């Protein structure tokens, strides 16, 4: 069975992205590999093995376009309300908390936040399939 190990996004400013993912999700630099034309930065936390790979293409000055294919990364948290308040205090601009119900039962509680390069991240309350 395949095991997901990371997702990769292209970013303009390594420092801004590392700061955002550290503040928002407690991800820190696990590895950093500089090459002539680009740098790869692998972010993770102690809670899991999945990593976010930041690719910084040297000399890239224009923001990347996301097209219509990218949706979002999703993270689950133990206390959605506390995380939402923390994101607001940090000035990260979370969207209001929303709920999805299916067949009369709560399916998901969540909010979204956008990173410095415009990538959307869904933050879900640990519940049901989102544990």
PyMOL commands that place a pseudoatom at each C-alpha (Angstrom):
pseudoatom trace, name=CA, resn=UNK, resi=1, chain=A, elem=C, hetatm=0, pos=[0.000, 0.000, 0.000]
pseudoatom trace, name=CA, resn=UNK, resi=2, chain=A, elem=C, hetatm=0, pos=[1.343, 3.450, -0.869]
pseudoatom trace, name=CA, resn=UNK, resi=3, chain=A, elem=C, hetatm=0, pos=[2.005, 5.824, 2.028]
pseudoatom trace, name=CA, resn=UNK, resi=4, chain=A, elem=C, hetatm=0, pos=[1.693, 9.588, 1.394]
pseudoatom trace, name=CA, resn=UNK, resi=5, chain=A, elem=C, hetatm=0, pos=[4.881, 11.277, 2.613]
pseudoatom trace, name=CA, resn=UNK, resi=6, chain=A, elem=C, hetatm=0, pos=[4.703, 14.921, 1.493]
pseudoatom trace, name=CA, resn=UNK, resi=7, chain=A, elem=C, hetatm=0, pos=[3.013, 17.551, -0.607]
pseudoatom trace, name=CA, resn=UNK, resi=8, chain=A, elem=C, hetatm=0, pos=[5.005, 20.159, -2.539]
pseudoatom trace, name=CA, resn=UNK, resi=9, chain=A, elem=C, hetatm=0, pos=[4.174, 23.790, -3.163]
pseudoatom trace, name=CA, resn=UNK, resi=10, chain=A, elem=C, hetatm=0, pos=[6.219, 26.493, -4.882]
pseudoatom trace, name=CA, resn=UNK, resi=11, chain=A, elem=C, hetatm=0, pos=[6.762, 29.607, -2.777]
pseudoatom trace, name=CA, resn=UNK, resi=12, chain=A, elem=C, hetatm=0, pos=[8.295, 33.019, -3.431]
pseudoatom trace, name=CA, resn=UNK, resi=13, chain=A, elem=C, hetatm=0, pos=[9.680, 33.867, 0.004]
pseudoatom trace, name=CA, resn=UNK, resi=14, chain=A, elem=C, hetatm=0, pos=[11.138, 31.034, 2.064]
pseudoatom trace, name=CA, resn=UNK, resi=15, chain=A, elem=C, hetatm=0, pos=[11.241, 33.028, 5.306]
pseudoatom trace, name=CA, resn=UNK, resi=16, chain=A, elem=C, hetatm=0, pos=[7.599, 34.155, 5.060]
pseudoatom trace, name=CA, resn=UNK, resi=17, chain=A, elem=C, hetatm=0, pos=[6.436, 30.614, 4.295]
pseudoatom trace, name=CA, resn=UNK, resi=18, chain=A, elem=C, hetatm=0, pos=[8.496, 28.982, 7.064]
pseudoatom trace, name=CA, resn=UNK, resi=19, chain=A, elem=C, hetatm=0, pos=[7.179, 31.602, 9.504]
pseudoatom trace, name=CA, resn=UNK, resi=20, chain=A, elem=C, hetatm=0, pos=[3.550, 31.056, 8.430]
pseudoatom trace, name=CA, resn=UNK, resi=21, chain=A, elem=C, hetatm=0, pos=[3.636, 27.246, 8.635]
pseudoatom trace, name=CA, resn=UNK, resi=22, chain=A, elem=C, hetatm=0, pos=[5.476, 27.420, 11.955]
pseudoatom trace, name=CA, resn=UNK, resi=23, chain=A, elem=C, hetatm=0, pos=[2.972, 29.805, 13.519]
pseudoatom trace, name=CA, resn=UNK, resi=24, chain=A, elem=C, hetatm=0, pos=[-0.122, 28.219, 12.009]
pseudoatom trace, name=CA, resn=UNK, resi=25, chain=A, elem=C, hetatm=0, pos=[0.646, 24.503, 12.253]
pseudoatom trace, name=CA, resn=UNK, resi=26, chain=A, elem=C, hetatm=0, pos=[3.755, 24.084, 14.384]
pseudoatom trace, name=CA, resn=UNK, resi=27, chain=A, elem=C, hetatm=0, pos=[5.767, 22.851, 11.401]
pseudoatom trace, name=CA, resn=UNK, resi=28, chain=A, elem=C, hetatm=0, pos=[9.500, 23.354, 11.564]
pseudoatom trace, name=CA, resn=UNK, resi=29, chain=A, elem=C, hetatm=0, pos=[12.334, 22.755, 9.163]
pseudoatom trace, name=CA, resn=UNK, resi=30, chain=A, elem=C, hetatm=0, pos=[13.234, 19.073, 9.116]
pseudoatom trace, name=CA, resn=UNK, resi=31, chain=A, elem=C, hetatm=0, pos=[15.627, 19.306, 6.150]
pseudoatom trace, name=CA, resn=UNK, resi=32, chain=A, elem=C, hetatm=0, pos=[16.810, 22.008, 3.779]
pseudoatom trace, name=CA, resn=UNK, resi=33, chain=A, elem=C, hetatm=0, pos=[18.662, 21.329, 0.535]
pseudoatom trace, name=CA, resn=UNK, resi=34, chain=A, elem=C, hetatm=0, pos=[20.056, 24.205, -1.543]
pseudoatom trace, name=CA, resn=UNK, resi=35, chain=A, elem=C, hetatm=0, pos=[20.818, 23.603, -5.209]
pseudoatom trace, name=CA, resn=UNK, resi=36, chain=A, elem=C, hetatm=0, pos=[22.072, 25.999, -7.886]
pseudoatom trace, name=CA, resn=UNK, resi=37, chain=A, elem=C, hetatm=0, pos=[18.606, 26.867, -9.241]
pseudoatom trace, name=CA, resn=UNK, resi=38, chain=A, elem=C, hetatm=0, pos=[16.281, 26.028, -6.347]
pseudoatom trace, name=CA, resn=UNK, resi=39, chain=A, elem=C, hetatm=0, pos=[16.042, 25.172, -2.647]
pseudoatom trace, name=CA, resn=UNK, resi=40, chain=A, elem=C, hetatm=0, pos=[13.910, 22.419, -1.100]
pseudoatom trace, name=CA, resn=UNK, resi=41, chain=A, elem=C, hetatm=0, pos=[12.671, 22.943, 2.462]
pseudoatom trace, name=CA, resn=UNK, resi=42, chain=A, elem=C, hetatm=0, pos=[10.909, 20.069, 4.232]
pseudoatom trace, name=CA, resn=UNK, resi=43, chain=A, elem=C, hetatm=0, pos=[8.597, 21.062, 7.091]
pseudoatom trace, name=CA, resn=UNK, resi=44, chain=A, elem=C, hetatm=0, pos=[7.062, 18.719, 9.660]
pseudoatom trace, name=CA, resn=UNK, resi=45, chain=A, elem=C, hetatm=0, pos=[6.111, 18.434, 13.312]
pseudoatom trace, name=CA, resn=UNK, resi=46, chain=A, elem=C, hetatm=0, pos=[6.516, 15.656, 15.869]
pseudoatom trace, name=CA, resn=UNK, resi=47, chain=A, elem=C, hetatm=0, pos=[2.860, 14.624, 15.618]
pseudoatom trace, name=CA, resn=UNK, resi=48, chain=A, elem=C, hetatm=0, pos=[3.195, 12.893, 12.239]
pseudoatom trace, name=CA, resn=UNK, resi=49, chain=A, elem=C, hetatm=0, pos=[5.489, 11.863, 9.419]
pseudoatom trace, name=CA, resn=UNK, resi=50, chain=A, elem=C, hetatm=0, pos=[3.767, 13.813, 6.618]
pseudoatom trace, name=CA, resn=UNK, resi=51, chain=A, elem=C, hetatm=0, pos=[5.796, 16.767, 5.373]
pseudoatom trace, name=CA, resn=UNK, resi=52, chain=A, elem=C, hetatm=0, pos=[5.140, 19.973, 3.462]
pseudoatom trace, name=CA, resn=UNK, resi=53, chain=A, elem=C, hetatm=0, pos=[7.869, 20.500, 0.879]
pseudoatom trace, name=CA, resn=UNK, resi=54, chain=A, elem=C, hetatm=0, pos=[8.491, 24.132, -0.015]
pseudoatom trace, name=CA, resn=UNK, resi=55, chain=A, elem=C, hetatm=0, pos=[10.231, 24.628, -3.356]
pseudoatom trace, name=CA, resn=UNK, resi=56, chain=A, elem=C, hetatm=0, pos=[11.918, 27.997, -3.733]
pseudoatom trace, name=CA, resn=UNK, resi=57, chain=A, elem=C, hetatm=0, pos=[12.980, 28.586, -7.336]
pseudoatom trace, name=CA, resn=UNK, resi=58, chain=A, elem=C, hetatm=0, pos=[15.870, 31.050, -7.319]
pseudoatom trace, name=CA, resn=UNK, resi=59, chain=A, elem=C, hetatm=0, pos=[15.204, 34.126, -9.426]
pseudoatom trace, name=CA, resn=UNK, resi=60, chain=A, elem=C, hetatm=0, pos=[11.406, 33.715, -9.351]
pseudoatom trace, name=CA, resn=UNK, resi=61, chain=A, elem=C, hetatm=0, pos=[9.920, 37.173, -8.806]
pseudoatom trace, name=CA, resn=UNK, resi=62, chain=A, elem=C, hetatm=0, pos=[6.335, 36.767, -10.024]
pseudoatom trace, name=CA, resn=UNK, resi=63, chain=A, elem=C, hetatm=0, pos=[3.697, 35.047, -7.895]
pseudoatom trace, name=CA, resn=UNK, resi=64, chain=A, elem=C, hetatm=0, pos=[2.794, 31.534, -8.998]
pseudoatom trace, name=CA, resn=UNK, resi=65, chain=A, elem=C, hetatm=0, pos=[-0.622, 30.876, -10.467]
pseudoatom trace, name=CA, resn=UNK, resi=66, chain=A, elem=C, hetatm=0, pos=[-2.644, 28.097, -8.930]
pseudoatom trace, name=CA, resn=UNK, resi=67, chain=A, elem=C, hetatm=0, pos=[-4.839, 27.363, -11.917]
pseudoatom trace, name=CA, resn=UNK, resi=68, chain=A, elem=C, hetatm=0, pos=[-8.050, 25.472, -11.364]
pseudoatom trace, name=CA, resn=UNK, resi=69, chain=A, elem=C, hetatm=0, pos=[-6.513, 22.191, -10.196]
pseudoatom trace, name=CA, resn=UNK, resi=70, chain=A, elem=C, hetatm=0, pos=[-5.268, 22.984, -6.695]
pseudoatom trace, name=CA, resn=UNK, resi=71, chain=A, elem=C, hetatm=0, pos=[-7.859, 22.603, -3.961]
pseudoatom trace, name=CA, resn=UNK, resi=72, chain=A, elem=C, hetatm=0, pos=[-6.383, 22.648, -0.474]
pseudoatom trace, name=CA, resn=UNK, resi=73, chain=A, elem=C, hetatm=0, pos=[-4.289, 20.912, 2.147]
pseudoatom trace, name=CA, resn=UNK, resi=74, chain=A, elem=C, hetatm=0, pos=[-6.232, 19.756, 5.215]
pseudoatom trace, name=CA, resn=UNK, resi=75, chain=A, elem=C, hetatm=0, pos=[-5.081, 19.492, 8.845]
pseudoatom trace, name=CA, resn=UNK, resi=76, chain=A, elem=C, hetatm=0, pos=[-7.086, 18.251, 11.825]
pseudoatom trace, name=CA, resn=UNK, resi=77, chain=A, elem=C, hetatm=0, pos=[-6.907, 19.755, 15.311]
pseudoatom trace, name=CA, resn=UNK, resi=78, chain=A, elem=C, hetatm=0, pos=[-8.204, 18.740, 18.737]
pseudoatom trace, name=CA, resn=UNK, resi=79, chain=A, elem=C, hetatm=0, pos=[-9.864, 22.091, 19.549]
pseudoatom trace, name=CA, resn=UNK, resi=80, chain=A, elem=C, hetatm=0, pos=[-11.050, 23.979, 16.475]
pseudoatom trace, name=CA, resn=UNK, resi=81, chain=A, elem=C, hetatm=0, pos=[-12.409, 26.960, 18.415]
pseudoatom trace, name=CA, resn=UNK, resi=82, chain=A, elem=C, hetatm=0, pos=[-9.110, 27.484, 20.260]
pseudoatom trace, name=CA, resn=UNK, resi=83, chain=A, elem=C, hetatm=0, pos=[-7.133, 27.176, 17.017]
pseudoatom trace, name=CA, resn=UNK, resi=84, chain=A, elem=C, hetatm=0, pos=[-9.435, 29.636, 15.257]
pseudoatom trace, name=CA, resn=UNK, resi=85, chain=A, elem=C, hetatm=0, pos=[-8.937, 32.141, 18.077]
pseudoatom trace, name=CA, resn=UNK, resi=86, chain=A, elem=C, hetatm=0, pos=[-5.160, 31.592, 17.972]
pseudoatom trace, name=CA, resn=UNK, resi=87, chain=A, elem=C, hetatm=0, pos=[-5.081, 32.143, 14.192]
pseudoatom trace, name=CA, resn=UNK, resi=88, chain=A, elem=C, hetatm=0, pos=[-7.059, 35.371, 14.659]
pseudoatom trace, name=CA, resn=UNK, resi=89, chain=A, elem=C, hetatm=0, pos=[-4.676, 36.557, 17.400]
pseudoatom trace, name=CA, resn=UNK, resi=90, chain=A, elem=C, hetatm=0, pos=[-1.726, 35.878, 15.087]
pseudoatom trace, name=CA, resn=UNK, resi=91, chain=A, elem=C, hetatm=0, pos=[-3.369, 37.918, 12.323]
pseudoatom trace, name=CA, resn=UNK, resi=92, chain=A, elem=C, hetatm=0, pos=[-3.506, 34.934, 9.950]
pseudoatom trace, name=CA, resn=UNK, resi=93, chain=A, elem=C, hetatm=0, pos=[-7.001, 35.820, 8.700]
pseudoatom trace, name=CA, resn=UNK, resi=94, chain=A, elem=C, hetatm=0, pos=[-8.961, 32.588, 9.166]
pseudoatom trace, name=CA, resn=UNK, resi=95, chain=A, elem=C, hetatm=0, pos=[-12.405, 32.365, 7.581]
pseudoatom trace, name=CA, resn=UNK, resi=96, chain=A, elem=C, hetatm=0, pos=[-15.397, 31.925, 9.904]
pseudoatom trace, name=CA, resn=UNK, resi=97, chain=A, elem=C, hetatm=0, pos=[-15.959, 28.404, 11.245]
pseudoatom trace, name=CA, resn=UNK, resi=98, chain=A, elem=C, hetatm=0, pos=[-18.457, 26.420, 9.172]
pseudoatom trace, name=CA, resn=UNK, resi=99, chain=A, elem=C, hetatm=0, pos=[-20.269, 23.140, 9.688]
pseudoatom trace, name=CA, resn=UNK, resi=100, chain=A, elem=C, hetatm=0, pos=[-21.375, 20.423, 7.284]
pseudoatom trace, name=CA, resn=UNK, resi=101, chain=A, elem=C, hetatm=0, pos=[-24.217, 18.124, 8.293]
pseudoatom trace, name=CA, resn=UNK, resi=102, chain=A, elem=C, hetatm=0, pos=[-25.193, 14.900, 6.547]
pseudoatom trace, name=CA, resn=UNK, resi=103, chain=A, elem=C, hetatm=0, pos=[-28.227, 12.767, 7.352]
pseudoatom trace, name=CA, resn=UNK, resi=104, chain=A, elem=C, hetatm=0, pos=[-28.944, 14.964, 10.383]
pseudoatom trace, name=CA, resn=UNK, resi=105, chain=A, elem=C, hetatm=0, pos=[-25.510, 14.489, 11.950]
pseudoatom trace, name=CA, resn=UNK, resi=106, chain=A, elem=C, hetatm=0, pos=[-22.422, 16.671, 12.095]
pseudoatom trace, name=CA, resn=UNK, resi=107, chain=A, elem=C, hetatm=0, pos=[-19.996, 15.622, 9.388]
pseudoatom trace, name=CA, resn=UNK, resi=108, chain=A, elem=C, hetatm=0, pos=[-17.361, 18.371, 9.715]
pseudoatom trace, name=CA, resn=UNK, resi=109, chain=A, elem=C, hetatm=0, pos=[-16.505, 21.662, 11.465]
pseudoatom trace, name=CA, resn=UNK, resi=110, chain=A, elem=C, hetatm=0, pos=[-13.777, 23.668, 9.783]
pseudoatom trace, name=CA, resn=UNK, resi=111, chain=A, elem=C, hetatm=0, pos=[-12.258, 26.952, 8.683]
pseudoatom trace, name=CA, resn=UNK, resi=112, chain=A, elem=C, hetatm=0, pos=[-9.797, 27.929, 5.989]
pseudoatom trace, name=CA, resn=UNK, resi=113, chain=A, elem=C, hetatm=0, pos=[-6.623, 30.006, 6.073]
pseudoatom trace, name=CA, resn=UNK, resi=114, chain=A, elem=C, hetatm=0, pos=[-4.470, 31.157, 3.162]
pseudoatom trace, name=CA, resn=UNK, resi=115, chain=A, elem=C, hetatm=0, pos=[-0.677, 31.036, 3.226]
pseudoatom trace, name=CA, resn=UNK, resi=116, chain=A, elem=C, hetatm=0, pos=[1.571, 33.865, 1.925]
pseudoatom trace, name=CA, resn=UNK, resi=117, chain=A, elem=C, hetatm=0, pos=[1.518, 32.406, -1.601]
pseudoatom trace, name=CA, resn=UNK, resi=118, chain=A, elem=C, hetatm=0, pos=[-2.258, 32.027, -1.785]
pseudoatom trace, name=CA, resn=UNK, resi=119, chain=A, elem=C, hetatm=0, pos=[-2.506, 28.303, -0.999]
pseudoatom trace, name=CA, resn=UNK, resi=120, chain=A, elem=C, hetatm=0, pos=[-5.646, 27.422, 0.931]
pseudoatom trace, name=CA, resn=UNK, resi=121, chain=A, elem=C, hetatm=0, pos=[-5.437, 25.202, 4.016]
pseudoatom trace, name=CA, resn=UNK, resi=122, chain=A, elem=C, hetatm=0, pos=[-8.495, 23.663, 5.657]
pseudoatom trace, name=CA, resn=UNK, resi=123, chain=A, elem=C, hetatm=0, pos=[-8.384, 23.244, 9.438]
pseudoatom trace, name=CA, resn=UNK, resi=124, chain=A, elem=C, hetatm=0, pos=[-10.856, 20.606, 10.654]
pseudoatom trace, name=CA, resn=UNK, resi=125, chain=A, elem=C, hetatm=0, pos=[-12.071, 19.618, 14.110]
pseudoatom trace, name=CA, resn=UNK, resi=126, chain=A, elem=C, hetatm=0, pos=[-10.974, 16.027, 14.796]
pseudoatom trace, name=CA, resn=UNK, resi=127, chain=A, elem=C, hetatm=0, pos=[-14.235, 14.145, 14.420]
pseudoatom trace, name=CA, resn=UNK, resi=128, chain=A, elem=C, hetatm=0, pos=[-15.471, 11.103, 12.544]
pseudoatom trace, name=CA, resn=UNK, resi=129, chain=A, elem=C, hetatm=0, pos=[-13.372, 10.508, 9.439]
pseudoatom trace, name=CA, resn=UNK, resi=130, chain=A, elem=C, hetatm=0, pos=[-11.275, 13.625, 10.138]
pseudoatom trace, name=CA, resn=UNK, resi=131, chain=A, elem=C, hetatm=0, pos=[-9.211, 12.292, 13.054]
for i in range(1, 131): cmd.bond("trace and resi %d" % i, "trace and resi %d" % (i + 1))
show_as sticks, trace
zoom trace
